[in-house]
Amino acid sequence: MKAATTAAALLALAFFQPVPVAGQSAMDAMDAASRRYRDIRTLCADFDQNMDVRLLRRTIYSEGRLCQERPNRFSMRFSDPDGDLVVSDGENFWVYYPSLNADQVVRYPLERRPGGYDFFREFLADPSAKYEATDGGIEDVGGKSCRVVELTPLADAAYRRARVWLDPVTDLICRVEIHQENSTVRTLTLRGIRINPILDAREFAFAVPEGARVVDPPS
């Protein structure tokens, strides 16, 4: 039993072995993260989010749990404000913020990539075809020295630019900062990333609340 436990621990260490970044370009770092992302089936993490709404000169804090199942299912369920959620069921993105308006649900087709909500898929699926990447240095996130990469979309997107912090152990994104077209800056930090957990199908299901109307934003 002890030998099996030791073997499992060595396997885990091998899987999460840090990748050296010396001499690695910003896009090389993104490509390494993209390769790791392709090996992951499901992922969950707790998150803290700050929305710096510059037009209103206020910052909105929220927190909760997000999960993803490749290739295109995603959920972001808030505990503060309780009940707010963003869900991709594989066909549409549903955005429902009852803390702001309990009578409205916004529905996006998946190809619209609304605001980088599912940022693992957004930034790690074929990044070299979608972004210009520049080096942003090294910054601490949760006691880890993380590689920062600045991303500028090569085609139309729901944001002007983004910054991502790459965990040196997992190669995955542990923080993202998205600069939206309306000057709002959204910063989301992940804690306790869990790779390949078993997820219930209900995690990615959404039913329009009774009395709420569905709004399809203009293309």
Secondary structure as UniProt FT lines:
FT   HELIX           2..15
FT   TURN            22..23
FT   HELIX           26..38
FT   STRAND          42..53
FT   TURN            54..57
FT   STRAND          58..69
FT   TURN            70..72
FT   STRAND          73..80
FT   STRAND          82..89
FT   STRAND          92..96
FT   TURN            98..100
FT   TURN            102..103
FT   STRAND          104..109
FT   HELIX           110..112
FT   HELIX           114..116
FT   HELIX           119..124
FT   HELIX           127..130
FT   STRAND          131..141
FT   TURN            142..143
FT   STRAND          144..153
FT   STRAND          159..166
FT   TURN            168..170
FT   STRAND          173..180
FT   TURN            181..182
FT   STRAND          185..195
FT   HELIX           201..204
FT   TURN            210..211
FT   STRAND          213..215
//
